[in-house]
């Protein structure tokens, strides 16, 4: 009875960390990454599709993203979608491909980005702690209703704390990597 609770909680905590990784991958650091643009929603023949489903995205240089649409008629729609996104970058095209040159962020902007990443990491930690609390409540209810021994519940709570600590360490590692990437000139 206690194992499914722990497994479900471990999955929820892992999902929080993975969501953090996806979210901060989209934060512009001055270094080109396909994650910056691949989820931008483009109107393609009346349907909203992610950019990576209407074009090939490549990184030929550290500060350049090249988007090669499969249909050149979609170039204006892709440019509009990039301009509407929160990236704050201006694309340029030559009729066949779209180029996005990423400028070097200022020191002040780097600090803002680092603060934003720390805030997102704290949100992930809160989600992980909420998962732990929910699991602890389920363990207590299981003890009362199913007659699970108190020792088994305490053992499960110990494992739950180990899971929580390990997942928070993963969040901290993701945060440290992204902060280093942001603050490196």
C-alpha positions as a Markdown table, in Angstrom:
| # | Residue | x | y | z |
|---|---|---|---|---|
| 1 | Unk | 0.0 | 0.0 | 0.0 |
| 2 | Unk | 2.8 | 2.4 | 0.7 |
| 3 | Unk | 4.9 | 1.6 | -2.4 |
| 4 | Unk | 2.4 | 3.1 | -4.9 |
| 5 | Unk | 2.3 | 6.3 | -2.9 |
| 6 | Unk | 6.1 | 6.6 | -3.0 |
| 7 | Unk | 6.2 | 5.7 | -6.7 |
| 8 | Unk | 3.5 | 8.3 | -7.6 |
| 9 | Unk | 5.3 | 11.0 | -5.5 |
| 10 | Unk | 8.7 | 10.2 | -7.1 |
| 11 | Unk | 7.1 | 10.6 | -10.6 |
| 12 | Unk | 5.4 | 13.9 | -9.6 |
| 13 | Unk | 8.7 | 15.2 | -8.3 |
| 14 | Unk | 10.6 | 14.1 | -11.4 |
| 15 | Unk | 8.0 | 15.9 | -13.5 |
| 16 | Unk | 8.5 | 19.1 | -11.6 |
| 17 | Unk | 12.2 | 19.0 | -12.3 |
| 18 | Unk | 11.7 | 18.1 | -16.0 |
| 19 | Unk | 9.3 | 21.0 | -16.3 |
| 20 | Unk | 11.9 | 23.3 | -14.8 |
| 21 | Unk | 14.5 | 22.1 | -17.3 |
| 22 | Unk | 12.2 | 22.7 | -20.3 |
| 23 | Unk | 11.1 | 26.1 | -19.0 |
| 24 | Unk | 14.6 | 27.5 | -18.3 |
| 25 | Unk | 15.9 | 26.1 | -21.6 |
| 26 | Unk | 13.8 | 28.7 | -23.3 |
| 27 | Unk | 15.4 | 31.6 | -21.5 |
| 28 | Unk | 17.8 | 33.5 | -23.8 |
| 29 | Unk | 21.3 | 33.5 | -22.5 |
| 30 | Unk | 23.2 | 35.0 | -25.4 |
| 31 | Unk | 24.1 | 31.6 | -26.7 |
| 32 | Unk | 22.0 | 30.1 | -29.4 |
| 33 | Unk | 19.8 | 27.1 | -28.6 |
| 34 | Unk | 17.0 | 25.5 | -30.6 |
| 35 | Unk | 14.9 | 25.3 | -27.4 |
| 36 | Unk | 14.6 | 29.1 | -27.6 |
| 37 | Unk | 12.4 | 28.9 | -30.7 |
| 38 | Unk | 11.2 | 25.4 | -31.3 |
| 39 | Unk | 8.0 | 25.8 | -29.2 |
| 40 | Unk | 6.9 | 29.1 | -30.7 |
| 41 | Unk | 3.4 | 28.7 | -32.1 |
| 42 | Unk | 3.1 | 29.5 | -35.8 |
| 43 | Unk | -0.1 | 29.8 | -37.8 |
| 44 | Unk | 0.3 | 27.4 | -40.6 |
| 45 | Unk | -2.6 | 27.2 | -43.1 |
| 46 | Unk | -5.1 | 28.1 | -40.3 |
| 47 | Unk | -3.6 | 25.8 | -37.7 |
| 48 | Unk | -1.4 | 26.7 | -34.8 |
| 49 | Unk | 1.8 | 24.5 | -34.9 |
| 50 | Unk | 5.1 | 24.6 | -33.0 |
| 51 | Unk | 7.9 | 26.0 | -35.1 |
| 52 | Unk | 9.8 | 22.7 | -35.0 |
| 53 | Unk | 6.9 | 21.1 | -37.0 |
| 54 | Unk | 7.0 | 23.6 | -39.9 |
| 55 | Unk | 10.8 | 24.2 | -40.2 |
| 56 | Unk | 14.2 | 22.9 | -39.6 |
| 57 | Unk | 16.1 | 24.7 | -36.9 |
| 58 | Unk | 19.9 | 24.7 | -36.9 |
| 59 | Unk | 22.7 | 26.5 | -34.9 |
| 60 | Unk | 25.6 | 27.1 | -37.3 |
| 61 | Unk | 27.3 | 29.5 | -35.0 |
| 62 | Unk | 27.2 | 30.1 | -31.2 |
| 63 | Unk | 25.1 | 33.3 | -31.6 |
| 64 | Unk | 23.0 | 32.5 | -34.7 |
| 65 | Unk | 19.8 | 30.5 | -35.2 |
| 66 | Unk | 18.9 | 29.6 | -38.7 |
| 67 | Unk | 15.3 | 28.5 | -39.5 |
| 68 | Unk | 14.7 | 26.8 | -42.8 |
| 69 | Unk | 10.9 | 26.4 | -43.4 |
| 70 | Unk | 9.8 | 23.4 | -45.4 |
| 71 | Unk | 7.4 | 25.7 | -47.2 |
| 72 | Unk | 8.8 | 29.1 | -48.1 |
| 73 | Unk | 5.3 | 30.6 | -48.2 |
| 74 | Unk | 5.3 | 30.2 | -44.4 |
| 75 | Unk | 8.2 | 32.6 | -43.8 |
| 76 | Unk | 6.1 | 35.7 | -43.1 |
| 77 | Unk | 4.0 | 33.7 | -40.5 |
| 78 | Unk | 7.1 | 32.4 | -38.8 |
| 79 | Unk | 8.6 | 35.9 | -38.6 |
| 80 | Unk | 5.3 | 37.2 | -37.1 |
| 81 | Unk | 5.3 | 34.4 | -34.6 |
| 82 | Unk | 8.9 | 35.2 | -33.6 |
| 83 | Unk | 8.2 | 38.9 | -33.2 |
| 84 | Unk | 5.1 | 38.2 | -31.1 |
| 85 | Unk | 7.1 | 35.8 | -28.8 |
| 86 | Unk | 8.6 | 37.1 | -25.5 |
| 87 | Unk | 12.2 | 36.6 | -26.8 |
| 88 | Unk | 12.6 | 40.2 | -27.9 |
| 89 | Unk | 14.6 | 39.4 | -31.0 |
| 90 | Unk | 14.1 | 40.5 | -34.6 |
| 91 | Unk | 14.4 | 37.9 | -37.4 |
| 92 | Unk | 15.8 | 38.6 | -40.8 |
| 93 | Unk | 15.2 | 36.5 | -44.0 |
| 94 | Unk | 16.6 | 36.2 | -47.4 |
| 95 | Unk | 13.6 | 34.5 | -49.0 |
| 96 | Unk | 14.6 | 31.0 | -48.2 |
| 97 | Unk | 15.8 | 31.0 | -44.6 |
| 98 | Unk | 15.2 | 33.1 | -41.4 |
| 99 | Unk | 18.3 | 34.1 | -39.4 |
| 100 | Unk | 18.2 | 35.2 | -35.8 |
| 101 | Unk | 21.3 | 36.8 | -34.5 |
| 102 | Unk | 21.4 | 36.8 | -30.7 |
| 103 | Unk | 23.0 | 39.8 | -29.2 |
| 104 | Unk | 25.3 | 39.6 | -26.1 |
| 105 | Unk | 23.2 | 40.4 | -23.1 |
| 106 | Unk | 24.3 | 43.3 | -20.8 |
| 107 | Unk | 25.5 | 42.6 | -17.3 |
| 108 | Unk | 22.3 | 44.0 | -15.9 |
| 109 | Unk | 20.2 | 41.7 | -18.2 |
| 110 | Unk | 22.3 | 38.7 | -17.1 |
| 111 | Unk | 21.5 | 39.5 | -13.5 |
| 112 | Unk | 17.8 | 39.7 | -14.3 |
| 113 | Unk | 17.9 | 36.4 | -16.1 |
| 114 | Unk | 19.7 | 34.8 | -13.2 |
| 115 | Unk | 17.1 | 36.1 | -10.8 |
| 116 | Unk | 14.3 | 34.8 | -13.1 |
| 117 | Unk | 15.9 | 31.3 | -13.2 |
| 118 | Unk | 16.3 | 31.3 | -9.4 |
| 119 | Unk | 12.6 | 32.1 | -9.1 |
| 120 | Unk | 11.6 | 29.3 | -11.4 |
| 121 | Unk | 13.9 | 26.9 | -9.5 |
| 122 | Unk | 12.2 | 27.9 | -6.2 |
| 123 | Unk | 8.8 | 27.3 | -7.8 |
| 124 | Unk | 10.0 | 23.8 | -8.7 |
| 125 | Unk | 11.2 | 23.2 | -5.1 |
| 126 | Unk | 7.8 | 24.3 | -3.8 |
| 127 | Unk | 6.1 | 21.9 | -6.2 |
| 128 | Unk | 8.4 | 19.1 | -4.9 |
| 129 | Unk | 7.6 | 19.9 | -1.3 |
| 130 | Unk | 3.9 | 20.0 | -2.0 |
| 131 | Unk | 4.2 | 16.5 | -3.5 |
| 132 | Unk | 5.9 | 15.4 | -0.3 |
| 133 | Unk | 3.2 | 16.9 | 1.9 |
| 134 | Unk | 0.5 | 15.2 | -0.2 |
| 135 | Unk | 2.3 | 11.9 | 0.1 |
| 136 | Unk | 2.7 | 12.3 | 3.9 |
| 137 | Unk | -1.0 | 12.9 | 4.2 |
| 138 | Unk | -1.8 | 9.8 | 2.1 |
| 139 | Unk | 0.6 | 7.8 | 4.3 |
| 140 | Unk | -1.2 | 9.0 | 7.5 |
| 141 | Unk | -4.6 | 8.2 | 6.0 |
| 142 | Unk | -3.4 | 4.8 | 5.0 |
| 143 | Unk | -2.2 | 4.1 | 8.5 |
| 144 | Unk | -5.6 | 5.0 | 10.0 |
| 145 | Unk | -7.7 | 3.3 | 7.4 |
| 146 | Unk | -5.7 | 0.2 | 6.4 |
| 147 | Unk | -4.0 | -0.6 | 9.7 |
| 148 | Unk | -0.5 | -0.2 | 8.3 |
| 149 | Unk | 2.0 | -0.3 | 11.1 |
| 150 | Unk | 3.5 | 2.9 | 12.5 |
| 151 | Unk | 7.0 | 1.6 | 11.8 |
| 152 | Unk | 6.2 | 1.1 | 8.1 |
| 153 | Unk | 4.8 | 4.6 | 7.8 |
| 154 | Unk | 7.9 | 6.1 | 9.5 |
| 155 | Unk | 10.1 | 4.0 | 7.1 |
| 156 | Unk | 8.1 | 5.3 | 4.2 |
| 157 | Unk | 8.3 | 8.9 | 5.4 |
| 158 | Unk | 12.1 | 8.5 | 5.6 |
| 159 | Unk | 12.2 | 7.2 | 2.0 |
| 160 | Unk | 10.0 | 10.1 | 1.1 |
| 161 | Unk | 12.4 | 12.6 | 2.6 |
| 162 | Unk | 15.3 | 11.0 | 0.7 |
| 163 | Unk | 13.3 | 11.3 | -2.5 |
| 164 | Unk | 12.6 | 14.9 | -1.8 |
| 165 | Unk | 16.2 | 15.7 | -0.9 |
| 166 | Unk | 17.5 | 14.0 | -4.1 |
| 167 | Unk | 15.0 | 15.8 | -6.3 |
| 168 | Unk | 15.8 | 19.2 | -4.7 |
| 169 | Unk | 19.5 | 18.5 | -5.4 |
| 170 | Unk | 18.7 | 17.9 | -9.0 |
| 171 | Unk | 16.8 | 21.2 | -9.1 |
| 172 | Unk | 19.9 | 22.9 | -7.6 |
| 173 | Unk | 22.2 | 21.3 | -10.1 |
| 174 | Unk | 20.0 | 22.4 | -13.0 |
| 175 | Unk | 19.9 | 25.9 | -11.5 |
| 176 | Unk | 23.7 | 26.0 | -11.1 |
| 177 | Unk | 24.3 | 25.0 | -14.7 |
| 178 | Unk | 21.8 | 27.6 | -16.1 |
| 179 | Unk | 23.2 | 30.3 | -13.8 |
| 180 | Unk | 26.7 | 29.5 | -15.0 |
| 181 | Unk | 25.6 | 29.6 | -18.6 |
| 182 | Unk | 23.8 | 33.0 | -18.1 |
| 183 | Unk | 26.6 | 34.6 | -16.2 |
| 184 | Unk | 29.5 | 33.4 | -18.5 |
| 185 | Unk | 30.5 | 36.0 | -20.9 |
